[in-house]
Amino acid sequence: MRKTFLFMDTVVNKVDAKGRVSLPADYRSIVKGTESEIVCYRSLTAPCIEGCLEDLLDKLASEMEDSLDFFSSTQDDLTNLIFGDAKRYPFDSTGRIMLSEKLLRHAAITDTAVFVGKGRKFQIWNPANWAKEEARIRAEVLQKRPSIRQPGEVKA
């Protein structure tokens, strides 16, 4: 039976001059509980770093193969941007990963990073940019007031 995992919480950690940052302890325990590694790449939709277990990218690759024409420009573009950018980031004995300069630049991260859990994946943000994004998201959700139907519930 496969272990269920969720990246949760918002954690602020220091980034050293070499780009090393401690992976939150809960995130490390998720990785240790699997045979997968952390993979990071530049977000396609925000000025942040996307992170997940390699298993999730494997699932994404399968879904893309099933739903997109193998020779389509959409498939080509998405695989170039995600898989061409993704890299495994093992953590050292102290729980740190060393983020590439390319990722740090994309997310405008210098000396502090904010890890934001998103369930099966997480994001790493510049603290000021995350504060603005979180405020935007909260205002939008408050205005729209989305609801989640329970399984089997009929839409009214």
FENDA-V74553 format. One record per pair of residues at least 12 apart in sequence whose C-alpha atoms are under 10 Angstrom apart, sorted by sequence separation. I is the first residue (numbers start at 1). J is the second residue. If there is no record, write none. Layout:
I/J + I/J
This chain:
11/23 + 12/24 + 39/51 + 40/52 + 87/99 + 112/124 + 113/125 + 114/126 + 115/127 + 11/24 + 38/51 + 39/52 + 40/53 + 87/100 + 112/125 + 113/126 + 114/127 + 10/24 + 11/25 + 38/52 + 39/53 + 40/54 + 64/78 + 112/126 + 113/127 + 114/128 + 116/130 + 9/24 + 23/38 + 37/52 + 38/53 + 39/54 + 64/79 + 109/124 + 111/126 + 112/127 + 113/128 + 114/129 + 115/130 + 8/24 + 36/52 + 37/53 + 38/54 + 39/55 + 107/123 + 109/125 + 110/126 + 111/127 + 112/128 + 114/130 + 7/24 + 9/26 + 36/53 + 37/54 + 38/55 + 39/56 + 85/102 + 86/103 + 107/124 + 108/125 + 109/126 + 110/127 + 113/130 + 114/131 + 8/26 + 9/27 + 35/53 + 36/54 + 37/55 + 38/56 + 39/57 + 61/79 + 85/103 + 107/125 + 108/126 + 109/127 + 7/26 + 8/27 + 34/53 + 35/54 + 36/55 + 60/79 + 106/125 + 107/126 + 108/127 + 109/128 + 6/26 + 7/27 + 35/55 + 36/56 + 104/124 + 106/126 + 107/127 + 108/128 + 109/129 + 6/27 + 7/28 + 31/52 + 34/55 + 61/82 + 103/124 + 104/125 + 108/129 + 5/27 + 31/53 + 60/82 + 61/83 + 104/126 + 107/129 + 7/30 + 30/53 + 31/54 + 5/29 + 6/30 + 5/30 + 27/52 + 57/82 + 4/30 + 5/31 + 27/53 + 57/83 + 3/30 + 5/33 + 4/33 + 5/34 + 57/86 + 3/33 + 4/34 + 3/34 + 2/34 + 50/82 + 54/86 + 54/87 + 44/78 + 54/88 + 51/86 + 53/88 + 50/86 + 51/87 + 52/88 + 53/89 + 44/81 + 51/88 + 43/81 + 44/82 + 51/89 + 42/81 + 43/82 + 41/81 + 42/82 + 41/82 + 40/82 + 41/83 + 43/85 + 40/83 + 41/84 + 42/85 + 7/51 + 39/83 + 41/85 + 42/86 + 7/52 + 40/85 + 41/86 + 39/85 + 40/86 + 41/87 + 39/86 + 40/87 + 41/88 + 39/87 + 40/88 + 38/87 + 39/88 + 40/89 + 37/87 + 38/88 + 39/89 + 49/99 + 37/88 + 38/89 + 39/90 + 36/88 + 37/89 + 38/90 + 37/90 + 38/91 + 50/103 + 36/90 + 37/91 + 49/103 + 48/103 + 49/104 + 47/103 + 48/104 + 49/105 + 47/104 + 48/105 + 49/106 + 50/107 + 41/99 + 47/105 + 48/106 + 49/107 + 31/90 + 38/97 + 40/99 + 41/100 + 47/106 + 48/107 + 49/108 + 31/91 + 40/100 + 42/102 + 43/103 + 46/106 + 47/107 + 48/108 + 49/109 + 41/102 + 42/103 + 46/107 + 47/108 + 48/109 + 28/90 + 41/103 + 42/104 + 47/109 + 28/91 + 40/103 + 42/105 + 43/106 + 42/106 + 43/107 + 51/115 + 56/120 + 41/106 + 42/107 + 48/113 + 50/115 + 51/116 + 52/117 + 55/120 + 56/121 + 48/114 + 49/115 + 50/116 + 51/117 + 52/118 + 28/95 + 48/115 + 51/118 + 52/119 + 53/120 + 23/91 + 27/95 + 28/96 + 50/118 + 52/120 + 53/121 + 22/91 + 23/92 + 51/120 + 52/121 + 53/122 + 21/91 + 22/92 + 25/95 + 51/121 + 52/122 + 20/91 + 23/94 + 24/95 + 50/121 + 51/122 + 52/123 + 20/92 + 22/94 + 23/95 + 24/96 + 50/122 + 51/123 + 21/94 + 22/95 + 23/96 + 49/122 + 50/123 + 51/124 + 21/95 + 22/96 + 23/97 + 49/123 + 50/124 + 20/95 + 21/96 + 22/97 + 23/98 + 48/123 + 49/124 + 50/125 + 20/96 + 21/97 + 22/98 + 47/123 + 48/124 + 49/125 + 19/96 + 20/97 + 21/98 + 46/123 + 47/124 + 48/125 + 49/126 + 19/97 + 20/98 + 21/99 + 47/125 + 48/126 + 19/98 + 20/99 + 46/125 + 47/126 + 18/98 + 19/99 + 20/100 + 43/123 + 15/96 + 18/99 + 19/100 + 40/121 + 42/123 + 43/124 + 48/129 + 15/97 + 16/98 + 18/100 + 19/101 + 39/121 + 40/122 + 41/123 + 42/124 + 47/129 + 48/130 + 15/98 + 18/101 + 38/121 + 40/123 + 46/129 + 47/130 + 15/99 + 19/103 + 40/124 + 19/104 + 47/133 + 46/133 + 27/115 + 15/104 + 19/109 + 21/111 + 24/114 + 27/117 + 19/110 + 20/111 + 21/112 + 22/113 + 24/115 + 19/111 + 21/113 + 23/115 + 17/110 + 19/112 + 22/115 + 15/109 + 16/110 + 17/111 + 15/110 + 16/111 + 27/122 + 14/110 + 15/111 + 16/112 + 14/111 + 15/112 + 13/111 + 14/112 + 15/113 + 13/112 + 14/113 + 12/112 + 13/113 + 14/114 + 12/113 + 13/114 + 11/113 + 12/114 + 13/115 + 11/114 + 12/115 + 10/114 + 11/115 + 12/116 + 10/115 + 11/116 + 9/115 + 10/116 + 11/117 + 8/115 + 9/116 + 10/117 + 7/115 + 8/116 + 9/117 + 10/118 + 7/116 + 8/117 + 9/118 + 7/117 + 8/118 + 9/119 + 6/117 + 7/118 + 8/119 + 6/118 + 7/119 + 8/120 + 10/122 + 12/124 + 6/119 + 7/120 + 8/121 + 9/122 + 10/123 + 11/124 + 12/125 + 5/119 + 6/120 + 7/121 + 8/122 + 10/124 + 12/126 + 13/127 + 5/120 + 6/121 + 7/122 + 12/127 + 4/120 + 5/121 + 6/122 + 7/123
